[in-house]
Structure formats: C-alpha cells, structure tokens
Amino acid sequence: SVIKTGRLLISHEAPLTGGFASEISSTVQEECFLNLEAPISRVCGYDTPFPHIFEPFYIPDKWKCYDALRKMINY
C-alpha cells in the first residue's frame, strides 16, 4: 500500500510517544523510504493523563484522521 500510494497514516488510541505507531512508522521508513511522497502521519492519543470523562476528546476520531489526510495529500 505504501509503495502504491507513497503515503502512510497510522491511527490508534495509545499515546503518541512510545506507542505502536512509532514502531510501524520506523519499519516503513526503513523499508519504503524511497517510495514515500509525504511524511508518515500518526493520529494518536495525547501524551498526558486524562480523566475518563474526557475520553471522546482523547481518542482519535474521524475528524482528526480527516485533517491528517488533508495535510498529507496537500504536502
């Protein structure tokens, strides 16, 4: 998929730093660097503790992913 499109967006609910997206992005960077047309984007949770009442603001939603896709396409 990265070779075909030249782009990668990773989204998950864990924090940005030290999350699973970091490992995926580093592996893709090593394997497909010459095929990338835009920087790898990660849409993840924040690196701060949060109360569970604010969980809808913490986890990535369709609008955060949409904004990341727009930035990646317009790069």
N, C-alpha and C positions, 0 to 999 in steps of 0.2 A: 504494500500500500504506500509506503513512504517513497519507494523507488518510482512508482507510478505518478504520485501527486507532487512529490517534493516537499510535503508538509506533514507535520505531526502535532496533534493536540491531545494531551493526556489530561484526564479529569478523574479525580477520586476524592473521597471525603477526608482523608488523612491530612495532617499538616503539610505545608509546602516543603519545609526543611526536613530532610531525613526521611521522607515518605517513599512509597513505592515508585512514584513518578520520577524521582531522581534517578533511580536505577534504570528504569526504562529509557529515559532520555539519554543517559550516558552510553548505554548499549547501542542505541540507534545512532548516536553521534559517532561512535567508533566504527560502526558497520556501514553507514549510509551517508557519510559526511559530504561526499562529492555530489550526491543527488538532492540535497536539501536546497530549496529555493527560498526558505524563510526560517527564522529561528524556531526551535521547538518551543511550543507553548504549554504551560502547565496551569490548569484551573483546579485549585485545591482549597482545602480549608486554611484558615489563618493560623499563624504560629503563636497564638495566645490561648490561654484557658478561657472557657466561656461557660456561662450557665446554660442548662438545657432548655430554658425557656427561649433563648435566642438561637436555637439550632437552625431554624429556617434561614437565618441570615448568615450562618456559618458555612453550611454545606453548599457546594456548587449547584447552581440551578441552570435552567435553560438560558436565562438571560446573560449570566456570566460566561457561559460557553459561547453564546452568540456573539458577544463583544470580542472574545478572544479570536473567534473565527474571522470576524470582520477585519481585525487588525492583521491577522496572518495573511488573509487574501490580499489586502491592500499594501502589503510590505513591498 
